Amino acid sequence: MVFFSRLVAVCALNCCSAVLAFAVVDATRGHPLSSDIPAGPLPQALATFADQTGLQLVYQSTLADGRISQSAPAGLPAAQALGRLLAGTGIDFIFLNSRTIKLVPQSLAARPPGRPTEFSALEEIVVTATKRDEFLSDVPVSATVFSAEAMRELGMKSIVEIAAMTPGVEYDFSTQWGAGILTNLAIRGIDSNVGTSTTGVYIDDAPIQARNANFGNPYPVTFDLARVEVLRGPQGTLFGAGAEGGAIRFVANSPNTTTFDVLYHAELSTTEYGGMSYETGAAIGGPIVDGRVGARLSAWYQKMGGYVDRVDPLTDVTVDKNANESWKKAVRLSFALEPFDTVRITPSLAYQSVRLADTPSFYTYLSDPGAGVFRNGKLLAQPAEDSFSATSIKFEAPLGICDFTAITSYFDRTASATVDTTNVAGIVYFGGFGNPLGPAYPTAYADAIPTQLGLHQIVLSQEVRFTSGDGNAPLKWVSGFFYSRARQDDVRDTYAIAMPTSPGIDTDDLHTDTLAAGFANIDVAIAQRLRMSVGVRIDYTRSEFTEYAGGFAYGGVPPHSNSVTDETPVTPLFSIEFEPAQHSRVYAVIAKGFRIGGTNIEIPAECGSSPVPPSYGSDSVWSYEMGTKDTVADGRLRFSASTYYLRWNNIQEHEVFHCGFGFVANAGAATGKGFDLSADALLSDRIGVGVALGNTDVRYTRTVTAGGNVIVDSGTVVGGVPSVPSPWIGIAYIRSTWSIANGRDIYARAEDIVHSHNPGPFTELDPKSVGYDPAYRADPSTNQLNLHLGLLAPSWDVELFVNNATNSHPLLQLADDAPGSSLLYAYTLRPRTVGLASNWKF
């Protein structure tokens, strides 16, 4: 049954972004301020300014969206007051006439034609990682934030690009099952293929992550987002279950009730050895009733050309050229209702669909990556489709001493896929098909064994929170309540083409996870330059699991099993910050994150009499982090760094019997250490450079065995090869801008993305391990160079880009179906792609 969600939510919706500059204008134009304008969301401050001064402000809504104003006292002349409000926002203003002011980005204000664009300071970024809008440089958390402008310039469309550009983040998928199915996302090496996700995934404040089963987490596309926040380290106190390694938040653009804007995007590209790709998207927003009702509508479509050919493995004849095409589409509609000046209600509805024609995995023995030959020899095509709708309502309003926020969201996701399991079935169940190449190789299409996968995931969540109103006060606090009910139904049906009425495996697994939590965080100035923050979250969790199982491969398994478990995890946080100088901050954080436990199913009698625990509990991560954030040289150099040590306790491990069945137990323990740093600098008024670097090393500290088999070895890397993190990730860029006539700029940018090889050791290479396979290895080091050349104008831009300019083709996630098999799978970076993208803003 499909639910429709309503939301009644109240909140102090603030977004912000930043750095300083304003134009000198005639101070006599407009009335002086009649009353104080406090610091707060910039759109609201500008509306108050216009009411008091009688001046008209003209600007694109996206310019002010997400930015926070400074305060301005009563009595200031209009121009001085506006300059005070805009200080630190990166926005200038120009008087078009005595009554009309135009707001523009700092770099475009009052610049003589032909003069190079002058960057006086790096732009500040605003995040809501602490449940309030704050500058990233003021938040004691290690984070990478991509603004809408940055994502457009970098060509970020999905989680693949986000992870590649973020130190400490690992994203991959199973080469045997194909893209979009068994996906994996880990932050700071906190990685697991059982239980719930170790990384929290959020649309705004609503959790949408999934349990590890047939499919991985869902990920929104980036079109018409305000930003994407990647928060490293446990975020359990404010964001709850699942964010024990970190969290990724996809923050959508908000509708505007006062200004109108239009965005249109178009792109065309071609991939070497492959097909053409294209995409288009549009967003329109503005007032319906000026100052009271606004709306925003966006729609986006992408078709990606393939580059892997599916061939007949019996004859080597191409069956489907460029088979791994994909299609994505997304639509979002939101409204803003402001019945009173201090109340804002924001209902929204989003829909997204991703469809894959076939897997990008290929057979290594049929392919020649150096020559651009990528061939998949599966008997059957392996399509997949994953779609979701996300509905939410926010209600936000001040309540005197605090601001109130309530957010209700409803997330509904369905996914389906076909997996060709012929090769693994030939090894595990049939002893081969008689092919001299080995048991994994079929001899006829009648040998084909498809597996149909299905998923239905529903997440209903409600958060109510109270936030202290003055973000600059000596005492700041946030407290609230959270409730969610997540239901996930995974279906798997495996049968032989020749015997479609006799399934080998037929399972229906249903998980229902209910959480109720209260949380609070207090931030207090204990000295002039010293602040301390203390927080805690108490959750009640209940997990119910039901399985229906059948098929000849499941002989002896009870056809129906059910179990329930509940817990009360506590996740505290403590941080201390010291400001040795203006725009310089040193911090230390101790934080805990957790993910909920679950239940086990009964196993066949032939697996032995060893007892199977009916359930497993939550596991948790304690993180100890120190960091610094500095902005120097008049805002032309920004530097941040953090180092951490973590302990992962009671890790949920999959313990397998000799019969192939298994269970999950809290048996593992691990420690980790690493660091990340980033630096951005303006070398001149035209040239900017930057670097980001991250190191991750998380290893088991306890050997776990079951039935005489090793599950994990002490000292080995967490994750399970080949899905292990790169120990080192580095990103470097250089960007240069030249101004030409009529306010137009030309820019060139290059970024180099390097991921190192993980040398191990790995449990899977221990002959005593239940997962022993000498063919497994971690990904090799990779290096991807992307180039951009663009032309910028006030209302449009055009960019020529070359992704993977060196046409690098490393073998990634190399794997097989069973130890000793000569049939190996892999995928690679998308080959060199050249394209043209354009954006128009009105």
N, C-alpha and C positions, 0 to 999 in steps of 0.2 A: 504494500500500500504506500502510495506516495503522499507525503505530507506537504502542506503549504505553511510557511512560517510567517507569523507576524512578529513584529518587534516593537516594543515600547521601550525606548532607551533614552537616557539623559546623559549628557556628557559635556565636558569642556573640550570641544574639539579644537585642538590647536595644532598647527603645523608651521614649520619655520625653516628658514635658510638664510644665508648671511654674509656679509662683510661690508665695510663702511665706505660711504661716499655720498656727497650731496652737492648740488649745484648752487652757486650764489645767485640770488635773485632779488628783485625789488621787494623789500620787506613791507612795503606799504599796501600791497595788494591783498585783499581779503581782510575779514575781521579778526582781531586777536581771539585767542581761546577764552571762552567764558567760564570753563571749568577744567579741572585736571582730566587728562586722558591717561589711564593707567597702562602699563605694559600688558600686552596680550596678543591674541591672534590679529595679524596685520589687517585682514579685511574688515574686521569690526572696528579697529582703531581708525582706519581710513574713513569708514562711514561716519563715525563720530566727528572726525575732523571736518568732513564736508558739511555736516549739519551745523557745526558751530561757526565756521568761517564763511559759509555761503559760496564757497568755491566748488567748481565741478572737477572731478578727477576722472581721467580717461586712462584706462590700462587694460591689458589682457588679464583675465582672472587668474590664469595659471602663474602670472608673475608674482602675485601676492599670496597665492594659495600655499599654505604650509610654512609661512614666515611669521615671525613674532616681532611686534613693534617694541621700541623702547617707550618710556613714559614721557609725557610733556605736561608741564605745569600750566595752570591758568595764567592768562595775561600775556603769554608769548605771542609776538606777531606771527601771522600765518606761515610765512616762509620758514622762519626759525622753528616753529612748532613742527612743521612737516619734516624738516631736516632732522629734528630730534627723534621723531617717530621712526624714520627710515634708517637711522644710524645702525650699522651692523647687518643690514638686510641685503646689501649688494644692489640696491635700487636707487637711481637718481630721479630727479624730476625736472621738467622743463615747462615754463609758462608759455602756452600757445597764444594766449591773450590775457587780458587783465582778470578774467574770471575763470579760465580753463587751464588746468595743469595736466600734463601728460607724464605718467610714470614709465620709466624705461630701465632696462638693465644698465648697470653702471658703465659698462664698456662702450655703450652707444650714446651716452649723454654728452651733448655739446662737443662732439669730436669733429674737428675740421676735416673736410673731405681730403683723402689722400694721405692722412696721417695714420701710422700704424696703430692698431688697437692697443690701448695701454691697460694692462692689468695692474691695478694698484695693490691688490691683495687677493689671496686665495679665497674662494667662496666657502663660507661656513655651511654646515649641513645640520639639519634638525632631525632628531629621532624621537621615538616614543617608547624606547626600551624600558624606561622607568614608569610607564603609564602616565607620563605627562610630556609635553613638548619641551625638549631641551636641546641645546647645541651638542653635537656629538663630542666636541672637545671638552664638555663639562660633565660627561657621563662616565662613571668609573666602570666601564665595560669595554672589552676588546670587540670591535665591530668594524665591518666593512659595509658601507652604504652606497648604493648606486642610485643616483637621481634619474628622473625621466630623461633629462638631457644627456647624461652620461650613457644611459642604456641605448639611446638612439644613435649616438655617435659611435659607440662600440659595437653596435649591431647585436645587442643582447636580446634574444627572443625567448629563451627558455632556461630551465635549471641547468642545462649542459654548459652554457656560456657563463652563467653566474658562478657555478662551482669551479670552472677552469680559472676564473679570474680572482678567486678568493683564497688566500692562504689558509690552510687548516681544514679545507673542505674537500671531501672525496665523493664523487658520484660515478657510478658504473651500473652495468646490468649484466645479467646472465647471457653468455653467448649461446648456450644450448637452448634457451627458451626464447630469446629475441628481445629487441628493444621494447620498452614500455611495459614489460611484464615483471620479472623478478628484478626490480631496480633496487639500488642501494644508495643511501645518503648518510654520510658520517661527518661529524665535526670533531676536530681534535682527536681522531682515532677511536671515538666511542662508537663502535660498530657491532652490529649483531644481525643474524639472519633468522632469529626466532623471536617470539613475543611481539610486543609493540615496537614502534619506531623509537630509536634513540635520539632522533632529531625532531624538534617541534616544527610543524609547518602551519602557518597561519595566514588567513586572509583578514587583514586588519588585526583584530583581536580574537578572531574565531579559529579554534584549532580544527584542522582537517586531516591530520596525519592518520595513517592506517596501520593495522597489524601486518606483520610479515606473513604473507600467505601466497596466493597466486600472483598478486600484483603488489607493487610498492606504493609509495605515497603519491597522491595527486599533486600537481604543480601548476599554478596559473601561468598563463603567458604574460608577457610584460607590456603589451600595448596599452596605453592610456593609464599606466600606473604612475603614482606620484613618486614612488621610490621602492626599492627592495632593501630591507635591513637584514644583514647576516650577523647574528649575535653569537660570539664564540664563548664557550664555557657554560656551565649549568645555569639555567634560567628558571629553576623550579619555584622560587618564591613568588614571583609575579606572574609567571606563565603556566606553571603547573606541570602535570604529568607529561612525560615524553620529551621534555626539553633538557635531558640530563647531559647531553653533549653540547647543546646549543639550540638555536632557533633561527628560522628564516621567516620573515614577515613580508608579505606582498601587500603593500599599502596602496589602495586605489585613490584616484583623483576624486575630489568632492565636488558636488554641484555648487554653483554660485548664484546668489539671488540678486546681484547688482550689476554684473558685467557679463558680456557675451563673448564667446570665443569659439573658433572652429579650427580643428586640426585635421589635415589629410596627409596620409602617408602612402607611397607607392614604391615598389622595389622590383627589380628584375635582375637575375643572376644566372650564371652557368657554372656547372661543376665539371672539372676535368674528368674525362672518362665517363661522364654521366649526363644527366638530363638538365633541362632548364627548370628554374624555380622562379616563382613570382609571389608577391603578396601585396595586399592593399588594405588600408584601414582608415577609418574616419571617426572623429569625435566632435560632438557639438554640444555646447552647454551655455546656459544663461538664464536670465530671469523670465518667468512666466507672469508673475505679478511682482513688479519691481520692489525689492527689499523684503518680500514676504515669501514668494514661492520661486524656486529655481529647479532646473532639471539638467541632467547630462546623459547623453546617449552615445555609446561608442560601439563600433563593429569592426571586426578584423578577420581577414582570411589569408591563409598561406598555403601554397602548394610547393613542396620540396621535391625536386627531381631525385631519382635514385642513381646509384652508381655500382650496385652489386647485381650481377646477373644470376638468375636461377637457371641451372642446367640440369639435364637428365643425367643422373649419375651412372646410368647404364650405358649411355651412348656419347656423353659429353656434348650433346646438341643443346644449344640455348633454347630454353622454354619461355623465359620471360626476361627481356633485357631491361636493365635499370629497375629491377623488381622492387627495390626498397623505397618506393615513393611514399610520401606521407601528406596528409591534409590536416590543417588545423583551422578552427574557426572559434571566435569568441564574441559575445555580445554582452554589454553591461548597460543597464538603465538605472539611474538613481535620481531621487528628488531631494530637495531641501525645503523644508517647511519652517518658516520663522514667524509664528503667530504673534510673538512678542519679541522685542529687541534682544532679550537675553535667553530666549528658548530656541533650540534648533532640533528638528526631527528629520532624520535622514533615512528613508526606506531605500533599499537597493535590491536589484535582482541581476545576477550574472549567470551566463551559460557558456560552457566551453566544451568542445569536442575535438579529440585527437584520433585520427584514423591512420593506421599503418598498413600498407599493402603487403609488405613482407619484411622479414628481418634484415638488418644490415650486417649480420654475422655471415662469415664465409668459411669454406673449407680450406685449410691451409694447403692440402695436397693438390687441390684443383686450381689454386690461385698463384699469382705472381705479383705481389704488391709493388715491387720495384718497377714493373712494366705497366702498372695500372690495371692489372687483371684481378678482379675480385669476383669469385664464383661460389655460389651456394648450391650444394648438391642434394638438398632435401627433396624427397619424392613429392611432398605437398607444399603448397604455399602456406605461409604462417601469418595471416592477417590478424590485426588487433585493433580494438576500438575502445576508447576510454572517454567518458563524458560526465560532466557534472553540472548541477545548478546550485547556486549559492544565494540564499535570500537572507537579508538582514534588515534590522531597524535599529537606529540609534536615537536616543533621546538625551539631550544635553542642556543643562541649565545651571546657573549659579544658585547656591542656597545660602547666601550671606557669607559665612566664614569658610565655605568650601564649595567646590563644584561637584555636581552629581552627573554620573554617566551610567547609562544602562544600555546594554547591547544584547539583543537576542538574534541568533542566527540559526539557519537550518541549511544543512549541506546534504545533497543527495547525489550519489555517484553510482554509475553502472559501468561495467567493463566486461569485455568478452574477447577471447582469443582462441586461435587454433595453433596448437604446438604439434609438430611432427615428431613423435617419440619412437619412430621406427628403430632408430639406431640403438638407443638405450634398451629398448625392449628386446632387441636381438641378442644383446649381451646378457641381460639380467634374467630374462624369462625363457627364451627359446633356444639358447645355446648356439645362436647364429642362424643364418639363412642358407648356408651352404656356399657362400661366396669365399673363394680362396684368399681374398684380401683380409678377411677377419670376420668375427661375429657381428660387428656393427654395420656391415655393408649388406644391403638387400640385394636380391637377385631379380625381383620383379615388382611391379606396382601393386600386385596383390599382397605384398608383404607390408604395405603401408599401415601404420598404426597411429591414427590421429588422437590427440587429447584435446577435448573442449574445456576451456576454462571460463568461469563466470564469476562476477563479483557484484554485489550490491552493498554499498556502504552508506549509512545515514548517520549524521552527527547533528544533534540538537544541543545548542549551548546557550547559556544565559550568564552574563556577568553584570553585576551592579557594583559600582565603586564610587568612593568619595575621595576627592583630592583637594588638598589645601589650595586656596585660591591664588596666593602670591608666590610665584616661583622664585622670587628673590628674597624671601623672608628668612630669618635665622632658623626657623623651624618649618620644615616641609614634611608632609605626610600623605600617604595614600592607604586606603583600606577598602575592602570589598568582599563580595561573595561570588562564588562561581559554581555553576552546575552544568553538567553535560551528560548526555546519554548517547553512546556510540554503538551502533548495531552494524555488524559486518558479516555477510553471508558469502562464503566461498564455495563454489561448486566445481568439481572435477569429474570428467567422464572420459575414460580411456577404453578404446575398443579397436579391434582389428577390422580393416576394410573387408576382409573375407568373411568376418563373423560379426556383423554389426549388432546382432541381437544378444551377444554374449560379452558384456563389458568385462574388461580386466580389472578396472578400478572405477568405482562409482561412489563419490563421497560428497557430502553436503555438510560443511562446517559452519556453525553459527555462533558468533561471539557477541555478547552484549556487555558493554562496560559502562558502569554508572559511577560518576564522580560528583562529590559535593565538597566544597572547600571554602574556608575563610582565610583571608590573607591581610597583612598589614606591613607597612614599611614606614619608618620614621627617620628623617634626615635632619640633623641638628648641627648648627655651628657651635662648636665648643671653644673656639678661639677665633681671632680675626681671620686667620688663614687656614683654619683647621675645621673640617666637617667629619661627622661620623654618621653612619647609616646602619640601622638594625631592622631586620625584617624576618617574618616567619609566615609559613603557610601550613595549615593543617587540612589534610584531605581525608575524606572517607571514600574508599573505592570498593566496588563490588563487580566481580567478573563472573559471568555465567557462560558456559560452553556446552553446546550440544552438537553431536555428530551422528549422521546417518551414513553407514558404510556398507559397501557390497562389492561383488565382483570376485572372479576366481583368484586374483592376486591378493585379496583380502580374506582368504579362507580362514575361518576360525575367529574372526573379529566379531564382537557383538554388533548386531546391525544398528543398535541405538545406544548411545551413552550420553550421560549428562552429569555435570558437576558445577559447584559454585564455590567461590572463595571471596573473602573480603579482608581489608586491611585499613589501617589508619596511619599513613606515612606523614612525617613532619619534615619540612624543608626550610631550614633557617638560612639567613644571609647576614653577613657583617662586612662593612667596608669602612675605610678611613681615607680621607683625602687631605692633602696638604698643598697649598698654593704658594710655592717659594717666591714667585714673581707673577706679575700680571701676564695672563695668557700662558701660564705654565702650571701644570698640575701633576702631582705624584699620588698614586693611590695603591691600596692593597685591599683585596677582596677575598673573603672566605665564603663559599656558596655551595649549596647542595642541590642536586637534581635527582629525579627518580623517574622510573616508568613502572606502570602497574604490572602485577603478576597475571597469572592465568591458571587454567586447569589442564589436566592430561586426560587422554582417552585410554580405554582399555586396549590391551594388546592380545594377539592370538596365543592360545595355550602352548603351541609348539615353540614359542620364544623362550620358554622356561618358566620357572616359578619365582624368579626374582621379583620382589615387590616393586610396584610402580607408584610413586607418590601421587595422590589424587590431584594435587595442585602445586604450584610454585609461586613464590612471593615476588614482591617488587625487588628490583636491584637499584643501586644508588651510586652516585658519583659525588665525592667531595673534592672540590677544587680550591687550590690556594694560588692566588694570582697577585702579581705586582706589576704596575705599569706606570707609564708617564705619557702625558700629552702636552705638546709645546707648540706655540705659534710665535715666531720671532721675525726679526728683520721687517718690522712694520707689516706683518701679515704675509710676507712673501715666501716664508718657509714654514711648513707645518710638518711636525714629526710626532709619531706615536709608536710606542713599543710596549710589549707586555711579555712576561715570562710566567710560566705556571708549572705546578706539580699537582697531579690528581691521583686519587685512589678510587678504584671501581670495585665495589663490594657485592657479594652474592650474585655474581653475573649469571644470568639465565643461559644455561648451556644445553645443547641438544645431545642427549646421551642415547646411543644407538646400540641395539642388540644385534647378535649375529644374523638374525632372521631379517634384518632390514628395518624393522619397526623400532621405535624409540619413544623417549619422553623428554620433557624439559625439567631440569632441576637447578636450584640455586647452588652451584658448585664452584664457580670460577671466581678468581680475584686477579686484579691487574693494577699496575701503577703506570703513570705516564708523565712525561715532561716535555717541554717544548717552549717555543717563543714565537712571536710574530711582530713584525715592525712594518711601518710604512712611512714614506717621506715624500712630500710634494713641494716643489720649489719653482718660483718664477725667476729664471736666470736673467731675464730682461723684460721689457714691456711686451715682447712678442713671443718669447720662448718659455715653455713650461716643461718640466721633467718630473718623473716620479718613479718610485720603486716600492714594491711590497714583497716581503719575504716571510716565510713561515716554516717552522720545523715541528714535526710531530713524531713522538716515539712512545707508543703504548704497548706494554708487554705483560703477559700473564706472570703471576708470581706464585702460582700453585699448579701442580700437575693434577689433572682430573682423570680418573679411570672409571670404566664401567664394564663389568664382565670380563676383565682381563685386557680390555682394549683401552688405549690412550685416547681420551677425548681432546685434551689440550696439554701441551708440555709447558712446564715452567720455563720462562725466558723467551718464549716464542711471541711473535707479533700477533696482536689481536686482529681479528677480522676474517681470517680464513683465506689463504691464497687462492685465486688471484685477486680477490676483493680486499686488498690491504691498501692503506694510504701511502702516498708518496712521502718519504721522510722530509723532503724539501720541495717547496713550491715557491717560485719566484716570478714576479711580473715587473717589467720595466717598460716605461713609455717616454716618448718625447713628442711634444706638440709645438708647432710654430704657426703663427698667424701673421698675415700681411694684409694691410688695408689697401683697398683700391677705391675708386670713385664712388660717390653716392651712397656712402654708408655700407658698402659691401666689403667683405673680408674673404680671403682665401686662407685655408688652413691645411696643414699636412700633419699627420699623426702616424706613429708606428708604435706597436706594442709587441713585446716578446714574452711568451708564456712558457716557463720551464717547469717540468715535473720530474723529480729524480726517481731512480729505481730503488725499490726497497729490497735490501739484501737478505732480510730475514733475521734469524731462522724462523721456519714455519712448521707447525705441527703436522701438516699434510705431507711433509717429507720425512717423517719418522716412520720406519717400517712397522712399528708397533701401533701406529695410529689407525683408528677405525676408518679414517678418510685418506689413508696413505695412497699417494699417486705421484710417482717420480716425474710425470710429465708436467705437473703444475709448476708455474713460476710466476713471480710478480711481474707487473708491467715493466717494460724497459723505460729508460728515461726518455722524455719527449720534449720537443721544442717546437712551438708554433709561433710563427711570425705573421702578424696582421698589419696591413697598410691601409691608410685612408687619405684621400685628397678631396677637399670639399670647398664649396663656395657658399658663404653665408650672406644673407640679406635680412633686413628687419622683419620681413614676413615670410621668408622661405629659405630653404637651403637644399643643396644638391651635393651628393657625395659619391665618389667612385671608390670602391673598396676591393681589396684582395685579401681574402682569408686563407690562412695556411699558404703563404706566399712561396715557401720553399718546397711545397708539395710533399710533406713528410707523411710516411705511411707505416708507423710502428704497429706491431702485432699486440693488440690490447686484449686483456682478459682471456688469454689462451687457456683452453679447457677441453676436456673430453667427456665421454659418457661413463667411463669406468676405467679403473687402473689397467694399464697395459694396452689400451686401445690405440691404434695408429690413426684413428680419425679424430683430428683436432679442429676446434673452432676458434675463431678470433674475430674481432672487428678492429677498426682503425679510425684515425681522425678523418673527418670529411676532406676529400682531396681538394686541391687548390680551387677556390671559388671566386670568380670575378663578377662584380655586379655594380649596379647603379641604383642609389636610393634617393628619394626626394621627400621633403616635408613642406607643407604650406600651413601657415598660421594666419588667422584673420581675427 
